[in-house]
Amino acid sequence: MSLSAVVDVRTPSAGLLEWNSRGWVKAEVRYHGFADLPPITIRGQGAKSPEFTCLGHQWCLMVYPNGHPSSGDGMVGVSLVNLSAKDIRIDFGFCVKDSNGSEVNRKLLLSRHAFRRKMASAGNSRFSKRSTMIQSLVDGTLITEVRMKLAEPIETPRTAFVPENPFCNIIQQMFMDEKTADIVFEVGEKKGWSNARKKAKTSPATFYAHQLILQKGSSTLAELCGSVGEETTQVSITDVKPDIFHHLLCYLYGGKVADDDLKANGKELIDAADKYGIGNLKLEAEACFVNSTKISVENMMEHLLYADAKNCALMKESVIDFIVENKFEVLEKVSLKDAPGGLLADVLAAVAREEKKNGNGKEAKKDNFSTMRISDLRRKVHEKGLDIDGSRETLIATLEENS
């Protein structure tokens, strides 16, 4: 067994030897200046040790130098106190050691004793004669050991294995399930020859879907399919590439578009998601595009016009932040005559944020929506269970109407 703790009561003397002992799991408690522990004239007055840990519980030791009220004359009492908020059942005892490390007095007090939580105590009011304790002091220090072991193992409650709700996986497994599908999408150009360029058109890709999933995830796609009867409905899609449509449809079934695909096909995914009303995918693709695209004076106008056309508020905010931070270079090198209208509020919001960051701006009100970032506005709108795919003005109006 190893020493669990060494607890000093009062300041140790310089000549005190260090002790290593073998036995049960134990704590060594040292009462320095034991003979002078105050008040030595009051019977029943206990000396409380600092807290120590054994068997995962917190304890303290109480020693009564002049005896406990139930002790006989000239006897020293000892008790162990459970400070933890949990019950525990242990065998325990105390011993005193002299300068040679020999046990002067040892008593196994109780076996299978149940210590109740919070301040439950047990001990021996007649542990040893005070004269014996005084003779055992090491440079004025009383060396005591508290020994204990679990009488009953602490059992960890068995947790029954319960698998996660499989419904999400079931829905994902329905993706491209030909047997249960009631919708078939033919995506891409049909077979044949193009007279304009005299090139063979590619064969369309086939995707299987379910009307119920489309109704909940993309009302636009569901409307293209019309009412579904007993026969499988075929729908032609010619304005989206098959690989982009695959991501689109997979997303509706709970799938995730990999980051690499989001980066490689950012604007195409935004276009398709915007066209077919899959707002969350649009926002994911937009966020990835903003995080992975470096705005410059060369491309800022292209991205600004695109963001305005597709109502990508986060992308627009990113471009306007660049304009405000690089205003002199932009004014010198970029023509703003083709900039979309209605940018004043966005620009002023960006300027206000920049001034606040530099410590020059006036402190805004806590819920001043006009200067909030798009992500903060979207978060607040989402918390209200409302649509977050909209311009800054739309998001602010939504919050003001529902505040």
C-alpha positions as CSV (number, residue, x, y, z in Angstrom):
1,M,0.0,0.0,0.0
2,S,1.1,3.5,-0.7
3,L,0.9,6.7,1.4
4,S,-2.2,8.6,0.3
5,A,-1.5,11.8,2.1
6,V,0.7,13.6,4.6
7,V,-1.1,16.2,6.6
8,D,0.6,18.7,8.9
9,V,-1.2,20.3,11.8
10,R,0.8,23.5,12.9
11,T,4.3,24.2,11.7
12,P,6.8,21.3,11.7
13,S,10.1,21.5,13.5
14,A,13.4,21.5,11.5
15,G,14.5,18.2,12.9
16,L,11.4,16.2,12.1
17,L,12.2,13.0,10.2
18,E,10.2,12.0,7.2
19,W,8.5,8.6,7.4
20,N,7.5,6.0,5.0
21,S,5.3,3.2,6.2
22,R,3.6,0.2,4.8
23,G,0.1,-0.9,5.4
24,W,-3.4,-0.1,4.2
25,V,-4.2,2.9,2.1
26,K,-3.4,5.6,4.6
27,A,-2.9,9.2,5.5
28,E,-0.2,10.4,7.8
29,V,-1.3,13.3,10.1
30,R,1.3,15.2,12.0
31,Y,0.4,17.2,15.1
32,H,3.3,19.6,15.6
33,G,3.7,20.9,19.1
34,F,1.2,18.3,20.3
35,A,2.0,18.9,24.0
36,D,1.1,22.6,23.7
37,L,-2.0,22.2,21.5
38,P,-4.4,24.8,22.9
39,P,-6.5,24.8,24.9
40,I,-5.0,22.0,26.9
41,T,-7.0,22.7,30.0
42,I,-10.5,22.2,28.4
43,R,-11.6,18.6,28.2
44,G,-13.4,17.7,25.0
45,Q,-11.6,20.4,22.9
46,G,-10.5,18.8,19.7
47,A,-7.7,19.6,17.3
48,K,-9.0,19.4,13.7
49,S,-6.6,18.5,10.9
50,P,-6.7,20.0,7.4
51,E,-8.7,18.1,4.8
52,F,-7.0,15.1,3.1
53,T,-8.1,12.5,0.5
54,C,-8.2,8.7,0.7
55,L,-10.3,6.3,-1.4
56,G,-11.7,9.2,-3.4
57,H,-13.3,10.8,-0.3
58,Q,-12.3,13.9,1.7
59,W,-11.6,13.4,5.4
60,C,-10.2,15.1,8.5
61,L,-8.9,13.8,11.8
62,M,-10.0,15.0,15.2
63,V,-7.6,14.5,18.1
64,Y,-8.7,15.4,21.7
65,P,-5.4,16.0,23.5
66,N,-7.0,16.2,27.0
67,G,-9.7,13.6,26.3
68,H,-13.2,13.5,24.9
69,P,-16.1,14.0,27.3
70,S,-16.6,10.2,27.3
71,S,-12.8,9.5,27.8
72,G,-11.3,8.5,31.1
73,D,-8.8,10.7,32.9
74,G,-5.5,11.0,31.2
75,M,-6.8,9.5,27.9
76,V,-6.5,10.9,24.4
77,G,-9.5,10.5,22.0
78,V,-9.3,10.2,18.2
79,S,-12.1,10.3,15.6
80,L,-12.3,10.2,11.7
81,V,-14.7,12.6,9.9
82,N,-16.1,12.0,6.4
83,L,-16.3,15.4,4.7
84,S,-17.6,14.1,1.3
85,A,-21.1,14.3,0.0
86,K,-21.2,10.5,-0.5
87,D,-21.5,7.6,1.8
88,I,-18.7,5.0,2.1
89,R,-18.3,1.7,4.0
90,I,-14.7,1.0,5.2
91,D,-12.5,-0.8,7.6
92,F,-10.3,1.7,9.5
93,G,-8.0,2.3,12.4
94,F,-5.3,4.5,13.8
95,C,-1.7,4.1,14.9
96,V,1.0,6.3,16.5
97,K,4.7,6.1,15.6
98,D,7.8,7.0,17.4
99,S,11.2,8.3,16.2
100,N,12.2,4.8,15.1
101,G,9.1,4.4,12.9
102,S,7.8,1.7,15.4
103,E,4.1,1.6,16.1
104,V,3.6,2.7,19.7
105,N,-0.2,2.2,19.6
106,R,-2.3,0.7,16.9
107,K,-6.0,0.0,16.9
108,L,-8.3,-1.4,14.2
109,L,-11.4,0.4,15.5
110,L,-14.2,-0.7,13.3
111,S,-14.8,-3.0,10.4
112,R,-17.4,-2.5,7.7
113,H,-18.3,0.8,9.2
114,A,-20.7,3.0,7.1
115,F,-19.7,6.6,7.1
116,R,-22.6,8.7,6.1
117,R,-22.1,11.8,4.0
118,K,-21.1,15.2,5.3
119,M,-19.5,15.3,8.8
120,A,-20.3,11.7,9.9
121,S,-17.6,10.7,12.3
122,A,-16.4,7.6,14.2
123,G,-13.4,6.9,16.5
124,N,-12.2,5.9,19.9
125,S,-12.6,8.2,22.9
126,R,-10.0,6.1,24.8
127,F,-7.4,5.6,22.1
128,S,-4.2,6.0,24.2
129,K,-2.9,7.4,27.4
130,R,-1.7,11.0,27.1
131,S,1.6,10.1,28.8
132,T,2.2,7.4,26.1
133,M,1.5,10.0,23.4
134,I,3.9,12.5,24.9
135,Q,6.7,9.9,25.1
136,S,6.2,9.1,21.4
137,L,6.6,12.6,20.1
138,V,9.3,13.2,17.4
139,D,10.8,16.6,18.0
140,G,7.5,17.7,19.6
141,T,5.4,16.2,16.8
142,L,2.8,13.5,17.2
143,I,2.9,11.2,14.1
144,T,-0.5,9.5,13.6
145,E,-1.6,7.3,10.7
146,V,-5.2,6.8,9.6
147,R,-5.5,3.5,7.8
148,M,-8.5,2.4,5.8
149,K,-9.7,0.1,3.1
150,L,-13.0,-0.3,1.3
151,A,-15.1,-2.9,3.1
152,E,-17.3,-3.2,0.0
153,P,-16.2,-2.3,-3.6
154,I,-17.9,0.8,-4.9
155,E,-19.8,-0.6,-7.8
156,T,-20.2,1.5,-10.9
157,P,-23.8,1.4,-12.1
158,R,-24.1,-0.6,-15.2
159,T,-25.3,1.4,-18.1
160,A,-27.5,-0.5,-20.6
161,F,-26.3,-0.2,-24.2
162,V,-28.9,1.6,-26.2
163,P,-28.0,2.5,-29.8
164,E,-28.7,6.0,-31.2
165,N,-31.9,6.8,-32.9
166,P,-31.4,5.3,-36.4
167,F,-34.0,7.4,-38.1
168,C,-31.4,9.9,-39.5
169,N,-29.4,7.0,-41.0
170,I,-32.6,5.5,-42.4
171,I,-33.5,8.7,-44.2
172,Q,-29.9,9.0,-45.6
173,Q,-30.1,5.4,-46.8
174,M,-33.2,6.3,-48.9
175,F,-31.0,8.6,-51.0
176,M,-30.9,7.1,-54.6
177,D,-33.1,4.2,-53.5
178,E,-34.6,3.2,-56.8
179,K,-37.1,0.7,-55.3
180,T,-38.9,3.2,-53.0
181,A,-38.5,6.3,-55.2
182,D,-41.5,8.0,-56.7
183,I,-39.5,10.7,-58.5
184,V,-36.8,10.3,-61.2
185,F,-34.7,13.3,-62.1
186,E,-32.9,13.3,-65.5
187,V,-30.1,15.8,-65.0
188,G,-28.0,17.1,-67.9
189,E,-28.5,17.4,-71.6
190,K,-30.3,14.7,-73.5
191,K,-28.7,12.4,-76.1
192,G,-28.3,13.8,-79.6
193,W,-26.4,16.2,-81.7
194,S,-26.1,20.0,-81.3
195,N,-26.6,21.6,-84.7
196,A,-24.8,24.8,-83.5
197,R,-21.5,23.2,-82.6
198,K,-21.9,19.8,-84.1
199,K,-20.9,18.1,-80.9
200,A,-22.4,15.1,-79.2
201,K,-24.4,16.0,-76.1
202,T,-23.7,14.1,-72.9
203,S,-26.2,11.6,-71.5
204,P,-28.2,12.8,-68.6
205,A,-27.6,11.4,-65.1
206,T,-30.4,9.7,-63.3
207,F,-31.3,10.5,-59.7
208,Y,-34.0,8.8,-57.6
209,A,-35.9,10.8,-55.0
210,H,-39.1,10.9,-52.9
211,Q,-41.8,13.5,-53.1
212,L,-42.2,13.7,-49.3
213,I,-38.5,14.5,-48.8
214,L,-38.6,17.2,-51.5
215,Q,-41.7,18.8,-50.0
216,K,-40.0,19.3,-46.7
217,G,-36.5,20.2,-48.1
218,S,-37.1,22.0,-51.3
219,S,-40.6,23.2,-52.2
220,T,-39.3,24.4,-55.6
221,L,-38.2,20.9,-56.6
222,A,-41.4,19.4,-55.3
223,E,-43.5,21.8,-57.4
224,L,-41.5,20.8,-60.5
225,C,-42.6,17.2,-59.9
226,G,-46.3,18.1,-59.6
227,S,-48.7,15.6,-58.0
228,V,-47.4,12.1,-57.7
229,G,-49.6,9.3,-58.8
230,E,-49.1,5.5,-58.9
231,E,-46.5,5.8,-61.7
232,T,-43.0,7.2,-61.1
233,T,-42.8,10.8,-62.1
234,Q,-39.9,11.8,-64.4
235,V,-38.5,15.3,-64.2
236,S,-35.8,16.8,-66.5
237,I,-33.2,19.2,-65.0
238,T,-31.0,20.9,-67.6
239,D,-29.6,24.0,-65.7
240,V,-27.5,22.2,-63.1
241,K,-24.5,19.9,-63.6
242,P,-25.1,16.3,-62.4
243,D,-22.3,16.5,-59.8
244,I,-23.8,19.7,-58.3
245,F,-27.3,18.2,-58.3
246,H,-25.9,15.1,-56.6
247,H,-24.7,17.3,-53.7
248,L,-28.0,19.2,-53.7
249,L,-30.1,16.1,-53.4
250,C,-27.8,14.3,-51.0
251,Y,-28.0,17.3,-48.7
252,L,-31.8,17.1,-48.7
253,Y,-31.5,13.5,-47.3
254,G,-29.3,14.7,-44.4
255,G,-25.9,14.2,-46.1
256,K,-23.0,16.6,-45.8
257,V,-21.1,18.3,-48.6
258,A,-17.3,17.8,-48.0
259,D,-15.3,21.0,-47.4
260,D,-13.2,20.3,-50.5
261,D,-16.3,20.1,-52.6
262,L,-17.7,23.3,-51.1
263,K,-14.4,25.1,-51.9
264,A,-14.2,23.7,-55.5
265,N,-17.8,24.4,-56.4
266,G,-18.7,27.3,-54.1
267,K,-20.6,29.6,-56.5
268,E,-22.2,26.7,-58.4
269,L,-23.6,25.3,-55.2
270,I,-24.8,28.8,-54.2
271,D,-26.5,29.2,-57.6
272,A,-28.3,25.8,-57.4
273,A,-29.2,26.1,-53.7
274,D,-30.6,29.6,-54.3
275,K,-32.5,28.5,-57.4
276,Y,-34.2,25.5,-55.7
277,G,-34.7,27.1,-52.3
278,I,-32.3,25.0,-50.2
279,G,-31.3,27.9,-47.8
280,N,-29.0,26.1,-45.4
281,L,-26.8,24.7,-48.2
282,K,-26.6,28.1,-49.7
283,L,-25.4,29.6,-46.4
284,E,-22.9,26.7,-45.9
285,A,-21.5,27.3,-49.4
286,E,-21.4,31.1,-48.9
287,A,-19.6,30.8,-45.6
288,C,-17.0,28.4,-47.1
289,F,-16.5,30.8,-50.0
290,V,-16.0,33.8,-47.7
291,N,-13.5,31.9,-45.6
292,S,-11.5,30.5,-48.5
293,T,-11.5,33.5,-50.9
294,K,-9.1,36.4,-50.6
295,I,-10.8,39.7,-51.6
296,S,-8.6,42.1,-53.6
297,V,-9.0,45.3,-55.6
298,E,-9.0,43.1,-58.7
299,N,-11.9,40.8,-57.7
300,M,-13.9,42.9,-55.2
301,M,-16.4,44.3,-57.7
302,E,-17.1,40.8,-59.2
303,H,-17.8,39.4,-55.8
304,L,-19.9,42.4,-54.7
305,L,-22.1,42.2,-57.8
306,Y,-22.5,38.5,-57.4
307,A,-23.3,38.8,-53.6
308,D,-26.0,41.4,-54.4
309,A,-27.5,39.3,-57.2
310,K,-27.7,36.2,-55.1
311,N,-28.7,37.9,-51.8
312,C,-25.5,36.6,-50.1
313,A,-25.3,39.0,-47.2
314,L,-22.2,37.5,-45.6
315,M,-20.3,37.7,-48.9
316,K,-21.4,41.3,-49.4
317,E,-20.3,42.2,-45.8
318,S,-16.9,40.6,-46.5
319,V,-16.4,42.8,-49.6
320,I,-17.6,46.0,-47.9
321,D,-15.2,45.3,-44.9
322,F,-12.4,45.1,-47.5
323,I,-13.5,48.4,-49.1
324,V,-13.6,50.2,-45.7
325,E,-10.2,48.9,-44.7
326,N,-8.6,49.7,-48.0
327,K,-10.7,52.8,-49.0
328,F,-7.8,54.9,-50.4
329,E,-6.5,52.1,-52.7
330,V,-10.1,51.2,-53.8
331,L,-10.9,54.9,-54.6
332,E,-7.7,55.1,-56.6
333,K,-7.9,51.8,-58.6
334,V,-11.6,50.7,-58.7
335,S,-14.5,52.3,-60.6
336,L,-17.6,52.2,-58.4
337,K,-20.0,53.4,-61.0
338,D,-21.3,49.9,-61.5
339,A,-21.6,49.1,-57.8
340,P,-25.1,47.9,-56.8
341,G,-27.5,50.4,-55.2
342,G,-28.5,50.4,-51.6
343,L,-25.0,49.9,-50.2
344,L,-25.1,53.0,-47.9
345,A,-26.4,51.2,-44.8
346,D,-23.9,48.4,-45.3
347,V,-21.0,50.8,-45.7
348,L,-22.1,52.9,-42.6
349,A,-22.4,49.7,-40.5
350,A,-18.9,48.6,-41.6
351,V,-17.5,52.1,-40.8
352,A,-19.1,52.1,-37.4
353,R,-17.6,48.7,-36.6
354,E,-14.2,49.9,-37.7
355,E,-14.3,53.0,-35.6
356,K,-15.4,51.0,-32.6
357,K,-12.6,48.6,-33.1
358,N,-10.1,51.5,-33.1
359,G,-11.7,53.0,-30.0
360,N,-13.0,56.0,-31.8
361,G,-16.6,55.1,-32.2
362,K,-19.6,55.9,-30.0
363,E,-20.8,53.0,-27.8
364,A,-23.8,51.5,-29.5
365,K,-26.9,50.2,-27.7
366,K,-26.9,46.6,-26.7
367,D,-29.4,45.5,-29.3
368,N,-28.4,48.0,-32.0
369,F,-29.1,45.7,-35.0
370,S,-27.9,48.3,-37.5
371,T,-24.2,47.7,-36.7
372,M,-24.3,44.0,-36.0
373,R,-22.5,41.6,-38.2
374,I,-24.5,39.4,-40.5
375,S,-23.6,36.2,-38.5
376,D,-24.9,37.8,-35.3
377,L,-28.1,38.9,-37.1
378,R,-28.6,35.5,-38.6
379,R,-28.1,33.8,-35.2
380,K,-30.7,36.0,-33.5
381,V,-33.2,35.4,-36.3
382,H,-32.5,31.7,-36.2
383,E,-33.2,31.6,-32.4
384,K,-36.7,32.9,-33.2
385,G,-37.2,30.1,-35.7
386,L,-37.4,32.3,-38.7
387,D,-35.8,32.3,-42.2
388,I,-32.2,33.6,-42.1
389,D,-31.5,33.7,-45.8
390,G,-31.9,37.4,-46.6
391,S,-30.2,40.8,-46.9
392,R,-29.1,42.9,-43.9
393,E,-32.2,45.0,-44.3
394,T,-34.4,41.9,-44.3
395,L,-32.8,40.4,-41.2
396,I,-33.0,43.7,-39.3
397,A,-36.7,44.2,-40.3
398,T,-37.4,40.6,-39.2
399,L,-35.8,41.2,-35.8
400,E,-37.6,44.5,-35.3
401,E,-41.0,43.0,-36.2
402,N,-40.5,40.0,-33.8
403,S,-38.8,41.8,-30.8
